[in-house]
Amino acid sequence: MRELYSSEKKWIKLMLKADFKGKKIITEQLSNAYVISEEITRGFASIKLGTFTKIRYPFPERVPITMLVYIDDLKGYRPIEFLLHVVDGYVDELEIFDAAGFDIEDYSSIPLDNIKYQT
């Protein structure tokens, strides 16, 4: 178990700019979140989360928020997807991957200036 890194906190803060059902509860859970485990590869990142908050997210959505960060480089214009997963009413995972299937060399260097949200 560890605290969230500053890059993870930044991603979560950006994700919480979107309006979605149950945002207040998810915000509370994430304000008390910690990392249980992580699997970081060039193809994807899976950051398993836990929270000390006991307030459950009561809605059926398993992914209440997806953040699409659009990048344009030598591989083309495409989104990097950030998905927040909820399981049994609690934040469970932050998943990150390149929607076009390309490797991500450095997650902390993903430019965060062209963002769209799916709720």
C-alpha distances in whole Angstrom, upper triangle without the diagonal:
4,7,10,12,16,17,15,16,19,19,18,21,23,22,23,26,28,29,28,29,26,25,24,22,20,20,19,16,15,16,13,10,7,6,5,7,10,14,16,19,23,23,20,17,15,11,10,9,9,11,12,16,18,21,21,22,26,27,27,26,23,23,24,24,25,25,28,28,31,32,35,35,37,36,37,36,33,30,26,25,21,21,19,18,18,18,20,20,17,15,13,14,15,18,20,23,26,29,31,29,29,27,25,25,23,20,20,24,25,28,27,31,32,30,31,29,29,29
4,7,9,12,14,12,13,16,17,16,18,21,21,21,24,26,28,27,28,26,24,24,22,19,19,18,16,14,14,12,10,6,5,7,8,10,14,15,19,22,23,20,16,15,11,11,10,10,11,13,16,19,21,22,23,26,28,28,27,24,23,24,23,24,24,26,26,29,30,33,33,35,34,35,34,32,28,25,24,20,20,18,19,19,20,22,21,18,15,14,14,15,17,19,22,25,28,31,29,29,26,23,23,20,18,18,22,23,25,24,28,29,28,29,28,28,28
4,6,9,12,10,10,13,14,13,15,18,18,18,21,23,25,25,26,24,21,21,20,17,16,16,14,11,11,10,8,5,6,9,11,12,16,16,20,22,24,20,17,15,12,12,10,10,11,12,15,18,20,21,22,25,26,27,26,23,22,23,22,22,22,24,24,27,28,31,32,34,33,34,33,30,27,24,22,19,19,17,18,19,20,22,21,17,15,15,14,14,17,18,22,25,27,30,29,28,26,23,23,20,18,16,20,21,23,22,25,27,25,27,25,27,26
4,7,8,6,6,10,11,10,12,15,15,15,18,20,23,23,24,22,19,20,18,16,14,15,13,10,10,10,7,6,6,10,11,11,14,14,18,20,21,18,14,13,10,11,9,11,11,13,15,19,20,21,21,24,25,26,24,21,20,20,19,19,18,21,20,24,24,28,28,31,30,31,29,27,23,20,19,16,16,14,16,17,19,21,20,16,13,13,12,11,14,15,19,22,24,27,26,25,23,20,20,17,14,13,17,17,19,18,22,23,22,23,22,23,23
4,5,5,6,9,10,11,12,14,15,17,19,21,24,24,26,24,22,22,21,18,17,18,16,13,13,13,11,10,9,13,13,12,14,14,17,18,20,17,14,14,11,13,12,14,15,17,19,23,24,24,24,28,28,29,26,24,22,22,20,20,18,20,19,22,22,26,26,29,28,29,28,25,23,19,19,16,17,16,18,20,22,25,23,20,17,16,14,13,15,15,18,21,24,26,25,24,21,18,18,14,12,10,14,15,17,16,20,22,21,23,22,24,25
4,5,5,6,9,10,10,12,14,15,17,20,23,24,26,24,21,21,22,19,17,18,17,13,13,14,13,12,12,16,16,15,17,16,19,20,21,19,16,16,14,16,15,17,17,19,20,24,25,25,25,28,29,29,27,25,22,22,20,19,18,19,18,21,21,24,25,28,27,28,26,25,22,19,19,16,18,17,20,21,24,27,25,21,18,18,17,14,16,16,19,21,24,26,26,24,22,18,18,15,12,9,13,14,15,14,17,20,19,21,21,23,24
4,5,5,6,9,10,11,12,14,16,18,21,22,25,24,21,22,22,19,17,19,18,14,15,16,14,13,13,16,16,14,15,14,16,17,18,16,13,14,12,15,15,17,18,21,22,25,25,25,24,28,28,28,25,23,20,21,18,17,15,16,14,17,17,21,21,24,24,24,23,21,18,15,15,13,15,15,18,20,23,26,25,21,18,18,15,12,14,12,15,17,20,22,22,21,19,15,15,11,9,6,9,10,12,11,15,17,16,18,19,21,22
4,5,5,6,9,10,11,12,15,17,19,20,22,21,18,19,19,15,14,16,15,11,12,13,11,10,10,13,13,12,14,13,16,17,17,14,11,11,9,12,11,14,15,17,18,22,22,22,21,24,24,25,22,20,17,18,15,15,13,15,14,18,18,22,23,26,25,25,23,21,18,15,14,11,12,12,14,17,19,22,21,17,14,14,12,9,11,11,14,17,19,22,21,21,19,16,16,13,10,9,12,12,14,13,16,18,16,18,17,19,20
4,5,5,6,9,10,11,13,15,18,19,21,19,16,17,17,14,12,13,13,9,9,11,10,10,11,15,16,15,17,16,19,20,21,18,15,15,12,14,12,14,14,16,17,20,20,21,20,24,24,25,22,21,18,18,15,15,14,16,16,19,20,24,25,28,27,27,25,23,20,17,16,13,14,13,16,17,20,23,21,17,14,15,13,11,14,14,17,20,22,25,25,24,22,19,20,16,13,11,14,14,15,13,16,18,16,18,17,19,20
4,5,5,6,9,10,11,14,17,18,21,20,17,18,19,15,13,16,16,12,12,15,13,14,15,18,18,17,19,17,20,20,21,18,15,16,14,16,15,17,17,20,20,23,23,23,22,25,25,26,23,22,19,18,15,15,12,14,13,16,17,21,22,26,25,25,23,21,18,15,15,12,14,14,17,19,22,25,23,20,16,18,15,12,14,14,17,18,20,23,23,23,21,18,19,15,12,10,12,12,12,10,13,15,13,15,15,18,19
4,5,5,6,9,10,12,15,16,19,18,15,17,18,14,13,16,15,11,13,15,13,14,14,17,17,15,17,15,18,18,18,15,13,13,12,14,14,16,17,20,20,23,22,22,20,23,23,23,20,19,15,15,12,11,9,11,10,14,15,19,21,24,23,22,20,18,15,12,11,8,10,10,14,16,20,23,21,18,14,15,13,9,11,10,13,15,17,20,20,20,19,16,17,14,11,10,12,10,11,9,12,13,11,13,12,15,16
4,5,5,6,9,11,13,14,16,15,12,14,14,10,9,12,11,8,10,12,11,12,13,16,17,16,18,17,20,20,20,17,14,14,12,13,12,14,14,17,16,19,18,18,17,20,20,21,18,16,14,13,10,11,10,13,13,17,18,22,24,27,26,26,23,20,17,14,13,9,10,9,12,14,17,20,18,15,12,13,11,9,11,12,15,17,19,22,22,23,22,19,20,17,14,13,15,14,15,12,15,16,13,14,12,14,14
4,5,5,7,10,12,14,16,16,12,13,14,11,9,12,13,9,10,13,12,15,16,19,20,19,21,20,23,23,23,20,18,18,16,17,15,17,16,18,18,21,19,20,18,21,21,23,20,19,16,15,12,13,11,14,14,17,19,23,25,28,28,27,24,22,18,16,15,12,13,12,15,17,20,22,20,17,14,16,15,12,15,15,18,20,21,25,25,25,24,21,22,19,16,15,16,15,15,12,14,15,13,14,13,15,15
4,5,5,8,11,13,16,16,13,15,16,13,12,15,15,12,13,17,16,17,18,21,22,20,22,20,22,22,22,19,17,18,16,18,17,19,19,21,21,23,22,22,20,23,22,23,20,19,16,14,11,11,8,11,10,14,16,20,22,25,25,24,21,19,15,14,13,10,12,12,16,17,21,24,21,19,16,18,16,13,14,14,16,18,19,22,23,23,22,19,21,18,15,14,15,13,12,9,10,11,9,10,10,13,14
4,5,6,9,10,13,13,10,13,14,11,10,14,14,11,13,16,15,17,17,20,20,19,20,20,22,22,21,18,16,16,15,16,15,17,17,20,19,21,20,19,16,19,18,19,16,15,12,10,7,7,6,9,10,14,17,20,23,26,25,24,21,18,15,13,11,8,9,9,12,14,18,20,18,16,13,15,13,11,12,12,15,17,17,21,22,22,22,19,22,19,16,16,17,14,14,11,13,13,9,9,8,10,10
4,5,7,9,11,11,7,9,11,9,7,11,12,10,11,14,14,17,18,21,22,21,23,23,25,25,24,21,19,19,17,18,16,17,16,18,17,19,17,17,15,18,17,19,16,16,13,11,8,10,9,13,14,17,20,24,26,30,29,27,24,22,18,17,15,12,12,10,13,14,18,20,17,15,13,16,15,13,15,16,19,20,21,24,25,26,26,23,25,23,19,18,20,18,17,14,15,15,12,12,10,12,11
4,7,9,13,13,10,11,14,12,10,14,15,13,14,18,17,20,21,24,25,24,26,25,27,27,26,23,21,21,20,21,20,21,20,22,20,23,21,20,18,20,19,21,18,19,15,13,10,11,10,13,13,16,19,23,26,29,28,26,23,21,18,17,16,13,14,13,17,18,21,23,20,19,17,19,18,16,18,18,20,21,21,25,26,27,27,24,26,24,20,19,20,18,17,13,13,13,10,10,9,12,11
4,6,10,11,8,11,14,12,11,15,16,14,16,19,19,21,22,25,26,25,26,25,27,27,26,23,21,21,20,21,20,21,21,23,21,23,20,20,16,18,17,18,15,16,13,10,8,9,9,11,13,16,19,23,26,29,28,26,22,20,17,17,14,13,13,12,15,16,20,22,19,18,16,19,18,16,17,17,19,20,20,23,25,26,26,24,27,25,21,21,22,19,18,14,15,14,10,9,6,8,8
4,7,9,7,10,12,11,11,15,16,15,17,20,20,23,24,27,28,27,28,28,30,30,28,25,24,23,23,23,21,22,21,23,21,22,19,18,15,16,15,17,14,16,13,10,9,11,12,14,17,19,23,26,29,33,31,29,25,23,20,20,17,15,15,14,16,16,20,21,18,18,17,19,19,18,19,20,22,23,23,26,28,29,30,28,30,28,25,25,26,23,22,18,18,17,14,12,9,9,7
4,6,6,9,11,10,11,14,15,15,17,19,19,22,23,25,26,26,27,27,29,30,28,25,23,22,21,21,20,20,20,22,19,20,17,15,12,13,11,13,10,13,11,7,7,10,12,15,18,21,24,27,30,34,32,30,26,24,20,20,17,15,13,12,14,13,17,18,15,15,14,17,17,17,18,19,22,23,22,26,27,29,30,28,31,29,25,26,27,24,24,20,21,19,16,13,10,9,6
4,6,8,9,9,11,13,14,15,17,19,19,22,24,25,27,27,28,29,31,32,30,27,25,23,23,22,20,20,19,21,18,18,15,13,9,10,8,10,9,12,11,7,9,13,15,18,21,24,28,31,34,37,35,33,30,27,23,23,20,18,15,13,14,13,15,16,13,14,14,17,18,18,20,22,24,26,25,28,29,31,32,30,33,32,28,28,30,27,27,24,25,23,19,17,13,12,8
4,6,5,6,9,10,11,12,14,16,16,20,22,23,25,25,27,28,31,32,30,27,25,23,21,20,18,17,16,17,14,14,11,10,7,8,7,11,10,12,12,8,10,14,16,20,22,26,29,32,35,38,36,35,32,29,25,24,21,18,16,13,13,11,14,14,11,11,12,15,17,17,19,22,25,27,26,30,31,32,33,31,33,31,28,28,30,27,28,24,26,25,21,19,15,14,11
4,5,5,6,8,10,10,12,14,15,18,20,22,24,24,26,27,29,30,29,25,23,22,20,19,17,17,15,17,14,15,12,12,9,11,11,14,12,13,12,9,9,13,14,18,20,23,26,30,33,36,34,33,30,27,23,22,19,16,14,12,13,12,15,16,13,12,12,15,16,16,18,20,23,25,25,29,29,31,31,29,31,29,25,25,27,25,25,21,22,22,18,17,13,13,10
4,6,5,6,9,10,11,13,14,18,20,23,25,25,28,29,31,33,31,28,25,24,21,21,18,17,14,15,12,13,10,11,9,12,12,16,15,16,15,12,13,16,17,21,23,26,29,33,36,39,37,36,33,30,26,25,22,19,17,15,16,14,17,17,13,13,13,16,18,18,21,23,26,28,28,32,33,34,34,31,33,31,27,27,29,27,27,23,25,24,21,20,17,17,14
4,5,5,6,9,10,11,12,16,18,20,22,23,26,27,30,32,30,27,24,22,20,18,15,14,11,12,9,10,7,7,6,9,11,14,13,14,14,11,13,16,18,22,24,27,30,34,37,40,38,37,34,31,27,25,22,19,17,13,14,11,14,13,10,9,10,14,16,16,20,22,25,28,28,32,32,34,33,31,33,31,27,27,29,27,28,25,26,26,23,22,18,18,15
4,5,5,6,8,10,10,14,16,17,20,20,23,24,26,28,27,23,20,18,16,15,12,12,10,12,10,11,9,9,7,10,11,13,12,12,11,9,10,13,15,19,21,24,27,31,33,36,34,33,31,27,24,22,19,15,13,10,11,9,12,13,9,8,7,11,12,13,16,18,22,24,25,28,29,30,29,27,29,27,23,23,26,24,25,21,23,23,20,19,16,15,13
4,5,5,6,9,10,13,16,18,20,21,24,24,27,28,28,24,21,20,17,17,13,13,11,12,10,13,11,12,10,14,14,17,15,15,14,12,12,15,15,19,20,24,27,30,33,36,34,33,31,28,24,22,19,16,15,12,13,12,15,16,13,11,10,13,14,14,17,19,23,25,26,29,30,31,30,27,29,26,23,22,25,23,23,20,22,22,19,19,16,17,15
4,5,5,7,9,13,16,18,21,22,25,26,29,31,30,26,23,21,18,17,14,12,9,10,7,10,8,10,10,13,15,18,17,17,16,14,15,18,19,22,24,28,30,34,36,39,38,37,34,31,27,25,23,19,18,14,15,13,16,16,12,10,10,14,15,16,19,22,25,28,29,32,33,33,32,30,32,29,25,24,27,26,26,23,25,26,23,22,20,20,18
4,6,5,6,10,13,14,17,18,21,23,26,28,27,24,21,18,15,14,10,9,6,7,5,8,7,8,9,13,14,16,16,15,15,13,14,17,18,22,23,27,29,33,35,38,36,36,33,30,26,24,21,17,16,12,12,10,12,13,10,7,7,10,12,13,17,19,23,26,27,31,30,31,30,28,30,27,23,23,26,25,26,23,26,26,23,23,20,20,18
4,5,5,8,11,13,16,16,19,20,24,25,25,21,18,16,13,12,9,9,7,9,9,12,11,12,12,15,16,18,16,15,14,13,13,15,16,19,20,24,26,30,32,35,33,33,30,27,24,21,19,15,14,10,12,11,14,15,13,9,7,10,11,11,15,17,21,24,25,28,28,29,27,25,26,24,20,19,22,21,22,20,22,23,20,20,18,18,17
4,6,9,12,15,18,19,22,23,26,28,28,24,21,19,16,15,12,11,8,9,9,12,12,14,14,18,19,21,20,19,18,16,16,18,18,22,22,26,28,32,34,37,35,35,33,30,26,24,22,18,17,14,16,15,17,18,15,12,11,14,14,14,18,20,23,26,28,31,31,31,30,27,28,25,22,21,24,23,24,21,23,25,22,22,20,21,20
4,7,11,13,16,18,21,22,26,28,28,24,21,19,15,14,10,8,5,6,6,10,11,13,14,18,20,22,21,19,19,18,18,20,21,24,25,29,30,34,36,39,37,37,35,32,28,26,23,19,18,15,16,15,16,17,15,11,10,13,14,15,18,21,25,28,29,33,32,32,31,28,29,26,23,22,25,25,26,24,26,28,25,25,23,24,22
4,7,9,12,14,17,19,22,25,25,21,17,15,11,10,7,6,4,7,8,11,13,13,14,18,19,21,19,17,17,17,16,18,19,22,23,26,28,32,33,36,34,35,33,30,26,23,21,17,16,13,13,13,14,15,14,10,8,10,11,11,15,17,21,25,26,30,29,29,27,25,26,23,20,19,23,22,24,22,25,26,23,24,22,22,21
4,6,9,11,15,16,20,23,23,20,16,14,10,9,6,5,6,8,11,14,16,16,17,21,22,23,21,19,18,19,19,20,20,23,23,27,28,32,33,35,34,34,33,30,26,23,21,17,17,14,14,14,15,17,16,12,10,10,11,11,15,17,21,24,26,29,28,28,26,24,24,22,19,18,22,22,24,23,26,27,25,25,24,24,23
4,6,7,11,13,17,19,20,16,13,10,7,6,5,6,9,11,14,17,18,18,19,22,23,23,21,19,18,19,19,19,20,22,22,26,27,30,31,33,31,32,31,28,25,21,19,16,15,13,13,14,15,17,17,13,11,9,9,10,13,15,18,22,24,27,25,25,23,21,22,19,16,17,20,21,23,22,26,27,24,25,23,24,24
4,7,11,13,17,20,20,17,14,11,8,5,5,6,10,12,15,17,19,18,19,23,23,23,22,19,19,20,20,21,22,24,25,28,29,33,33,35,33,34,33,30,27,23,21,18,17,15,14,14,14,16,17,13,11,9,9,11,14,16,19,23,25,28,26,26,24,22,23,21,19,19,23,23,26,25,29,29,27,28,26,26,25
4,7,10,13,17,17,14,11,8,6,5,7,9,13,16,18,20,22,21,22,25,25,24,23,19,19,21,21,21,21,23,24,27,27,31,31,32,30,32,31,28,25,21,20,17,16,15,14,16,16,18,19,16,13,11,10,11,12,14,17,21,23,25,23,23,21,19,20,19,17,18,21,21,25,24,28,29,26,27,26,26,26
4,6,10,13,14,11,7,6,4,6,9,12,15,18,21,23,24,23,23,26,26,25,23,19,18,21,20,19,19,21,21,24,24,27,27,29,27,28,28,25,22,18,17,15,15,14,14,16,17,20,20,17,14,11,9,9,10,11,14,17,20,22,20,20,17,16,17,15,13,15,18,18,22,22,25,26,24,25,24,24,24
4,6,10,10,8,6,5,6,8,12,15,19,22,24,26,27,26,25,28,27,26,24,20,19,22,21,19,20,20,20,23,23,26,25,26,24,26,26,23,20,17,16,15,15,15,15,18,18,21,22,20,17,14,11,11,10,11,12,15,18,20,17,17,14,13,14,14,12,15,18,18,21,22,25,26,24,25,24,24,25
4,7,8,6,4,6,8,11,14,17,21,24,26,28,29,28,27,30,29,28,25,22,20,22,21,19,18,19,18,20,20,22,22,23,21,23,23,20,18,15,15,14,15,16,16,20,21,24,25,22,19,16,13,11,10,9,10,13,16,18,15,14,11,10,11,10,9,12,14,14,18,19,23,23,22,23,23,24,25
4,5,5,6,9,11,14,17,21,24,27,29,31,32,31,29,32,31,29,27,23,21,24,22,20,19,19,18,20,19,21,20,21,19,21,21,19,18,14,15,15,16,18,19,22,23,27,27,25,21,19,15,14,11,10,10,12,15,16,12,12,8,8,9,10,10,13,15,15,18,20,23,23,23,24,24,24,26
4,6,8,11,14,17,20,24,27,30,32,34,34,33,31,34,32,31,28,25,22,25,23,20,19,18,17,18,16,18,17,17,15,18,18,16,15,12,14,15,17,19,20,24,25,29,29,27,24,21,18,15,13,10,9,9,13,13,10,8,5,5,6,8,9,12,13,13,16,18,22,22,21,23,23,24,26
4,7,10,13,16,20,23,26,30,31,33,33,31,29,32,30,28,25,22,20,23,21,18,17,16,16,17,16,18,17,17,15,17,17,15,14,11,12,13,15,17,18,22,23,27,28,26,22,20,16,14,11,9,6,7,10,10,7,7,5,6,9,11,11,14,15,14,17,19,22,21,20,21,21,22,24
4,7,10,13,16,20,23,26,27,29,29,27,26,28,27,25,22,19,17,19,18,15,15,14,14,16,16,18,18,19,17,18,18,15,13,10,10,10,11,14,15,18,20,23,24,22,19,16,12,11,7,6,5,7,10,12,9,9,8,8,10,11,9,13,15,13,16,17,21,20,19,19,19,19,21
4,6,10,13,16,19,23,24,26,26,25,24,26,25,24,21,18,16,18,17,14,14,15,15,17,17,20,20,22,20,21,20,17,15,11,10,9,10,12,13,16,18,21,22,19,16,13,10,8,6,5,7,10,13,15,13,13,11,9,11,11,8,12,14,13,16,17,20,20,19,20,19,19,21
4,6,9,13,16,20,21,23,23,22,21,24,23,21,19,15,14,17,16,14,15,16,17,19,20,23,24,25,23,24,23,20,17,14,12,10,10,10,10,13,14,18,19,16,13,10,7,6,5,7,9,13,15,17,15,16,14,13,15,14,12,14,17,16,19,19,22,22,20,21,19,19,20
4,6,10,13,16,18,20,21,20,19,22,22,21,19,16,14,16,15,15,15,17,18,21,22,25,26,28,25,26,25,22,19,15,14,11,10,10,10,12,14,17,17,14,11,8,5,5,6,9,12,15,17,20,19,19,17,15,17,15,12,14,17,16,19,19,22,23,20,21,20,20,20
4,7,11,14,16,17,18,17,17,20,20,19,18,14,14,16,16,16,17,20,21,24,25,28,29,31,29,30,28,25,22,18,16,13,12,10,9,11,11,14,15,11,9,6,4,7,8,12,15,18,20,23,21,22,20,19,20,19,16,17,21,20,23,22,25,26,23,23,21,21,21
4,7,10,12,14,15,14,15,18,18,19,17,14,14,15,15,16,17,20,21,25,26,30,31,33,31,32,30,27,23,20,17,14,12,10,9,10,10,13,13,9,6,5,5,7,10,14,17,21,22,25,24,25,23,21,23,21,18,18,22,21,23,22,25,26,23,23,21,21,20
4,7,9,11,13,12,13,17,18,19,18,15,16,16,17,19,20,23,24,28,30,33,34,37,35,35,33,30,27,23,21,17,15,12,11,10,10,12,11,8,7,6,8,11,14,17,21,24,26,29,28,29,27,25,26,24,21,22,25,24,27,25,28,29,26,26,23,23,22
4,5,8,10,10,12,16,17,19,18,16,17,17,17,19,21,24,25,29,31,35,36,39,37,37,35,32,28,25,22,19,17,13,13,11,12,12,11,7,7,9,11,13,16,19,23,27,28,31,30,31,30,27,29,26,23,23,26,26,28,25,28,29,26,26,23,23,22
4,6,9,11,14,17,19,21,21,19,20,20,21,23,24,28,29,32,34,38,39,42,40,41,39,35,32,29,26,22,21,17,16,14,15,14,13,10,11,12,15,17,20,23,27,30,32,35,34,35,33,31,32,29,26,26,29,29,31,28,31,32,29,29,26,26,25
4,6,8,11,14,16,19,19,18,19,18,19,22,23,27,28,32,34,38,40,43,41,41,38,35,31,29,26,22,20,16,16,13,14,13,11,9,10,13,15,17,21,24,27,31,32,35,35,36,34,32,34,31,28,27,30,30,31,28,31,31,28,28,25,25,23
4,6,10,12,15,17,18,18,19,18,20,23,25,29,31,34,37,41,42,45,43,43,41,37,33,31,28,24,22,18,17,14,13,12,10,9,11,14,17,19,23,26,29,33,33,37,36,38,36,34,36,34,30,30,34,33,34,31,34,34,31,30,27,26,23
4,7,9,12,15,16,16,17,16,18,22,24,27,29,33,36,39,42,44,42,42,39,36,32,30,27,23,21,17,16,13,13,11,8,8,11,14,17,19,22,25,29,32,32,36,36,37,36,34,36,34,30,30,33,32,33,30,32,32,29,28,24,24,21
4,6,9,11,13,13,14,13,16,20,22,26,28,32,34,38,40,43,41,40,37,34,30,28,25,22,19,15,13,10,10,8,5,6,9,12,15,17,20,24,27,30,30,34,33,35,35,33,35,33,30,30,33,31,32,30,32,31,28,26,23,22,18
4,6,8,9,10,11,10,13,16,19,23,25,29,32,35,38,40,38,37,34,31,27,26,22,19,16,13,11,8,9,8,4,6,8,11,14,16,19,22,25,28,27,31,31,33,33,31,34,32,28,29,31,29,30,27,29,29,25,23,19,18,15
4,7,9,11,13,11,15,18,21,25,28,31,34,37,40,43,40,39,36,33,29,28,24,22,18,15,14,10,11,9,6,9,12,14,17,19,21,24,27,30,29,33,33,35,35,34,37,35,31,32,34,32,33,30,32,31,27,25,21,19,16
4,6,8,10,9,13,16,19,22,25,28,32,35,38,40,38,36,34,30,27,26,22,20,16,14,12,10,10,10,8,11,12,14,17,18,20,23,25,27,26,30,30,33,33,32,35,34,30,31,33,31,31,29,30,29,25,22,19,16,13
4,6,9,9,13,15,19,22,25,28,31,34,37,39,36,35,33,29,26,25,21,19,16,14,11,9,9,9,8,11,13,14,16,18,19,22,23,26,24,28,28,31,32,31,34,33,30,31,33,30,31,29,31,29,25,22,19,16,13
4,5,5,9,12,15,18,21,24,27,30,33,35,32,31,29,25,22,21,17,16,12,10,9,7,9,10,9,11,11,13,14,15,16,18,20,22,21,24,25,28,28,27,31,30,26,28,30,27,28,25,27,25,21,19,15,12,9
4,6,9,11,14,17,20,23,26,29,31,34,31,30,28,24,21,19,15,14,10,8,6,5,6,9,9,10,9,10,10,12,12,15,17,20,19,23,23,25,25,25,28,27,24,25,28,25,26,24,26,25,21,19,16,13,11
4,6,7,11,13,17,19,22,26,28,30,28,27,24,21,17,16,12,10,7,6,5,6,9,12,11,11,9,10,10,10,10,13,15,17,16,20,20,22,23,22,25,24,21,22,24,21,23,21,23,21,17,15,12,10,8
4,7,10,13,17,20,23,26,29,32,29,28,25,22,18,17,13,11,8,7,7,8,11,13,11,11,10,12,12,12,13,15,17,19,18,22,23,25,25,24,27,26,22,23,25,22,23,20,22,20,16,14,10,8,6
4,7,10,13,16,19,23,25,28,26,25,22,18,15,14,10,8,6,6,8,10,13,16,14,13,11,13,12,10,11,12,15,17,16,20,21,22,23,21,24,23,19,20,22,19,19,16,18,16,13,11,7,6,5
4,6,10,13,16,19,22,25,22,21,18,15,11,10,7,6,5,7,9,12,15,18,17,16,13,14,12,10,10,10,11,13,12,16,17,19,19,18,21,20,17,18,19,16,16,14,16,14,10,9,6,5,6
4,6,10,13,16,19,22,20,19,16,13,9,8,6,5,7,9,12,15,18,21,20,19,15,16,14,11,10,9,11,12,12,15,17,18,18,16,19,18,14,15,16,13,13,10,12,10,7,6,5,6,9
4,6,10,13,16,19,17,15,12,9,5,6,5,6,9,12,15,18,21,25,23,22,19,19,16,13,12,10,10,10,9,12,14,15,16,15,18,17,14,15,15,11,11,10,11,8,6,5,6,8,11
4,6,10,13,16,15,13,10,8,5,5,6,8,11,14,17,21,24,27,26,24,21,21,18,14,13,10,10,9,10,12,14,14,15,13,15,14,12,13,12,8,8,6,8,6,5,7,9,11,14
4,7,10,13,12,10,7,5,4,6,9,11,14,17,20,24,27,30,29,28,24,24,21,18,16,13,12,10,10,11,14,13,15,13,16,15,14,15,13,9,8,8,8,5,6,8,11,13,17
4,6,10,9,8,6,6,6,7,11,13,17,20,23,26,30,33,32,30,27,26,23,19,17,14,12,10,11,11,13,12,13,11,13,13,13,14,11,8,7,9,9,7,9,12,15,17,20
4,7,7,5,4,7,9,11,14,17,20,23,26,30,33,37,36,34,30,30,26,23,21,17,15,12,13,12,14,13,14,13,15,15,15,16,13,11,10,12,11,10,13,15,18,20,24
4,5,5,7,9,11,12,16,19,22,25,28,32,35,38,38,36,32,31,28,24,22,18,16,13,14,12,14,12,13,12,13,14,15,16,13,11,11,14,14,13,16,18,21,23,27
4,5,9,11,14,15,18,21,25,28,30,34,37,40,40,38,35,34,30,27,24,20,17,14,15,13,14,11,13,13,13,15,17,19,16,14,14,17,18,17,19,21,24,26,29
4,7,8,11,12,16,19,22,26,28,32,34,38,38,36,32,31,27,24,21,18,15,11,12,9,11,8,10,11,13,15,16,18,16,14,15,17,18,17,18,20,22,24,27
4,6,10,12,15,19,22,25,28,31,34,38,37,36,32,31,28,25,22,18,15,12,12,9,12,10,13,13,15,17,18,20,17,14,14,16,16,14,16,18,20,22,25
4,7,10,13,16,19,23,25,29,32,35,35,33,30,30,26,23,20,17,14,11,11,9,12,12,14,14,16,17,17,19,16,13,13,14,14,11,13,14,17,18,22
4,7,10,13,16,19,22,25,28,32,31,30,27,26,23,19,17,14,11,8,7,7,10,10,12,12,15,16,15,17,16,12,12,13,13,11,11,12,14,15,19
4,6,9,12,16,18,22,25,28,28,26,23,22,19,16,14,11,9,6,6,8,10,11,12,12,15,15,13,15,14,11,11,11,12,9,9,9,11,12,16
4,7,10,13,16,20,23,26,26,24,20,20,16,13,10,7,6,4,6,8,9,10,10,9,12,12,10,12,12,8,10,10,12,10,10,11,12,13,16
4,6,10,12,16,19,23,22,20,17,16,13,10,8,6,5,6,6,10,11,12,13,11,15,14,12,14,14,11,12,12,14,12,10,10,10,10,13
4,7,10,13,16,20,19,17,14,13,10,7,6,5,7,9,10,13,14,15,15,13,16,15,11,13,14,11,13,11,14,13,10,11,10,10,12
4,6,10,13,16,16,14,11,11,8,6,5,6,9,12,12,15,15,17,17,16,19,18,14,16,18,15,17,15,18,16,13,12,10,10,10
4,7,10,13,12,11,7,8,6,5,7,9,12,15,15,19,19,20,20,18,21,20,16,17,20,17,19,17,19,19,15,14,12,11,11
4,7,10,10,9,6,5,5,6,8,11,14,17,17,21,20,22,22,20,23,22,19,20,23,20,22,20,23,22,19,18,15,13,12
4,7,6,5,4,5,7,9,11,15,18,21,21,24,24,26,25,24,27,26,22,23,26,24,26,23,26,25,21,20,17,15,13
4,5,5,6,6,9,12,13,17,20,23,23,26,25,28,27,26,29,28,24,26,29,27,29,27,29,29,25,24,20,18,16
4,6,9,9,12,15,17,21,23,27,26,30,29,31,31,30,33,31,28,29,32,30,32,30,33,32,28,27,23,21,19
4,7,9,12,15,17,21,24,27,26,30,30,32,31,30,33,31,27,28,31,29,31,28,31,30,26,25,21,19,17
4,6,9,12,15,18,22,25,25,29,28,30,29,28,30,28,25,25,28,27,28,26,29,28,25,24,20,19,17
4,6,8,12,15,18,22,22,26,25,27,26,24,26,24,21,22,25,23,25,22,25,25,22,21,18,17,15
4,7,10,13,17,20,21,24,23,25,24,22,24,23,20,21,24,22,25,23,26,26,23,22,19,18,17
4,6,10,13,17,18,21,20,21,20,18,21,19,16,18,20,19,21,20,23,23,20,20,17,17,16
4,7,10,14,15,19,18,19,17,16,18,16,13,14,17,15,18,16,20,19,17,17,15,15,15
4,7,11,12,15,14,15,14,13,16,15,12,14,16,14,17,16,19,19,16,16,15,14,15
4,7,9,12,11,12,11,9,12,12,9,12,13,11,14,13,17,16,14,15,14,14,16
4,6,9,8,8,8,8,11,12,9,13,14,11,14,14,17,16,15,15,15,15,18
4,5,5,6,7,7,11,12,10,14,13,11,13,14,16,15,14,15,15,16,19
4,5,8,10,11,14,16,14,17,17,14,15,16,17,15,14,14,14,14,17
4,6,9,11,14,16,15,19,18,15,16,18,19,17,16,16,17,17,21
4,7,9,12,15,14,18,18,15,17,19,21,19,19,19,20,19,22
4,7,9,12,13,16,15,13,16,18,20,18,19,20,21,21,24
4,6,9,10,14,13,12,15,17,20,19,19,21,22,23,25
4,6,6,10,9,8,12,14,17,17,17,19,20,21,24
4,7,9,9,9,13,15,18,19,20,22,23,25,27
4,6,6,7,11,13,16,18,18,21,22,24,26
4,5,6,9,11,14,16,15,18,19,21,23
4,6,9,10,13,15,16,19,20,22,24
4,6,9,12,14,15,18,20,22,25
4,6,9,11,11,14,16,19,21
4,6,8,9,13,16,19,21
4,6,7,10,13,16,18
4,6,10,13,16,19
4,7,10,14,17
4,7,10,13
4,7,10
4,6
4
